[in-house]
Amino acid sequence: MSGEGHNRNLLQRIVSALVLAPPVIAAAIWGGTLFDLLVFAFTAAALREWLRMTWPDPELHYAIIAYVGLFFLLVATWSGGLWPALATFVITGAGLYVLARVGGAQNPRLSTFGLAYVGASLVSLAWLRGHDPHGWQDLLFVLPVVWAADIGGYAVGRSLGGPKLWPRISPKKTWAGVVGGFALALLVAFLWAEAFAAPVVATLAVAAFVAALALAGDLFESAIKRRQGVKDSGGLIPGHGGVLDRIDAALLAVPGFALLVALAGRLTAWH
């Protein structure tokens, strides 16, 4: 990509982030039904794009989205309890697998895996917001750290170039980009720790963990797209492709962070 093309693509990413981030952050702080609806909207759009990559019959996708809507209704009704949520995952996954087999999906298992992969991240978001009155602080940590890792990696990697990280999976991703992504993620985490009086060293360690998972999630979606012969999961967001392209880094990072919070508590309590 030329320097002009790189700058234009980077500008598109920044503008898209500036448009998308404020409503997401506002909904995370507000919580309640507004946040649940936003979570469902991202779930439906992301799963729709996953199915688009793995399932040749688009007429069935909307039925699957409605099915996922029932899933989230049940989870919300059960207040996000762990065992009811897991039971609903199993029931919903079994139904999706049957529909994928009957509907002629190229790979029913891969199509069904998308439900767990996408759903686990967004259920983790809902849990992080609802498990504690200060859960919004957790979201204001993990989401900006993931965004910073993604934007820093893109900006530094495309600007400096250099050795490729894993050219067979993601030809444009470089080691310089990895360093840039981690650096920006750690900077954002440091600012968050200062703002919320959290222990700095522990916060930076968790941010490094989240950034590593974000990189893994990005690479995993790249591997799926390459396997399916798809360049972008969709074209909804300028400069980013589809919703799945935009949230790929969060799909592993958010559940990983939620598991850490479940085991060790909120960062602001780590004193």
Buried (B, 14 or more C-beta within 10 A) or exposed (E): EEEEEBEEBBEBBEEBBEEBEEEBBEBBBEBEEBBBEBBBEBBBBBBBBBBBBBBEEEEBBEEBBEBBEEBBEBBBEBEBEEEBBEEBBEEBBEBBBEBBEEBEBEBBEBBBBBBBBBBBBBBBBBBBBBBBEEBBBBBBBBBBBBBBBBBBBBBBBBBEEEEBBEEEBBEBBBBBBBBBBBBBBBBBBBEBBEEBEBBEEBBBEBBBBBBBBBBBBBBBBBBBBBEBEBEBBBEBBEBBBBBBBBBBBBBBBBBBBBEBBEEEEBBBEEE
